[in-house]
Amino acid sequence: MLNRIKQGINYFFPKIEDKDIELAKATLNNKEYEIFNNMSKYDKFHSINVLKEVMQNEVLKNNLTYRKLALLHDCGKNDIGFIERAKYVIYGSSDKLGKHHGDAFELLKDIDMDLAKLAKEHHNKSTDNMKLREFQKIDSNN
């Protein structure tokens, strides 16, 4: 519950430092960075925090695809606002949020199909992919 309150505060007051943007630029190619740059400030903030934790994770830290996934997994959220996000937290469903992983796939598929597939599956709790399960833990904590 405390984590959700923190997320709510961060939604309204995300703090992204120049060094965080430089880290994103160093991780992504130009097309990927363009997608990242078009994300909401909160989604960028969240994604940078996921990346920082991925970079510390023994299973994922040396995997460039998972570093990119950290930054782009929520790129399909587009303009989903606070009310829709709160509805998802409270009721466990949202039409808009429920399809963001498919929208992320569409944005990424012509750039990097492996990355696009991971973005599409990043909420699939029944995956056999050990690395993706590790990523899901990090995403949930942020």
TABEL-V696969 format. One record per pair of residues at least 4 apart in sequence whose C-alpha atoms are under 6 Angstrom apart, sorted by the first residue. I is the first residue (numbers start at 0). J is the second residue. Records with the same first field share a line. If there is no record, write none. Layout:
I=J  J
//
This chain:
9=13
10=41
13=41
27=31  32
28=32
32=36
38=74
42=46
46=69  70
49=69  138
50=66  69
53=59  60
54=60
55=60
56=60
68=72
72=118
74=103
75=99  102  103
76=99
81=85
86=90
87=91  92  93
93=97
100=118  119
101=119
104=108  115  119
107=115
108=112  115
117=121
//
